[in-house]
Amino acid sequence: MIATVSAKTDTGRVRRGNEDNYLILDVATGRAWTATQEQLQPLRFEIGAGGLVVAVSDGMGGALAGDVASRMAVEAVREMITSSPAQRTLTEALRDAVIYANLVIHHRSVADPRCNGMGATFTGAAVESSGQLGLVQIGDSRAYLIRGDRIGLLTRDQSLVQNLIDTGKISEEEARTHIFRNVILQALGAEREIRPVTSRVALRNDDLLLLCSDGLSNKLQAEEMRDLLRENWDDLRAACEKLVICANERGGEDNITVVTVRFTGDDLPAADSSEIVVETLPLPDAPDETTEVP
């Protein structure tokens, strides 16, 4: 399996600083790329036993604290995965690394008055050589999968407005401008304990994964993202660029970060339909749950 990766982060048109970050980690070699590269040229990985981790983190907190939180998130995850023995699946290692990152950020928030109250979202994907894609999420940064002519949302926002949508109190369109649209229910560093939502998807040949912060997902509908990606299917650098441009043209009030990964290879089965099935992996006290992406 070959994974071709590109990423871009942008401050947007309103914010003075960029509190977003991303991570691309080649587990076998330990090489990592983060938002210090504002526009990441396409990288090509042959997925071996080590696997690949990609992630987006959106910091929050005042002054420079949001930038500190998202940077600590990606650095702690990279450190934990590369330094831990390979006795678990990469998805399990990513989940444990996110829990570790939460403790690191929480301790800094408590110990350093300048960082008090800081936190970060984290949505990460573990690409395993078996062809499984594991997802670990805290907050409201999103993961989408494009398969054929379909785009499916693989994650569920851990946010107040998502709860309002789920209970039928507001529509998805109303959520985009709701006064509480930025209130999230989990963030790295906010509490000592977190409950990461962990799931997995079986990859198919020519699938494309999109991870993004809410600076993109609050501005573009899923179908618009799909169309832009389809128009630039063989040029992921251009795809990332055009997604960011479009979000900025619609206001750019927030930082914008996108990571795209296209999966190809004869060892991946061909998609016999555009159906996307997400299996939620249980916490120790929770049952399995499998759903088809609508």
Order of alpha helices (4+ residues) and beta strands (2+ residues): beta-beta-beta-beta-beta-alpha-alpha-beta-beta-beta-beta-beta-alpha-alpha-beta-beta-alpha-alpha-alpha-beta-beta-beta
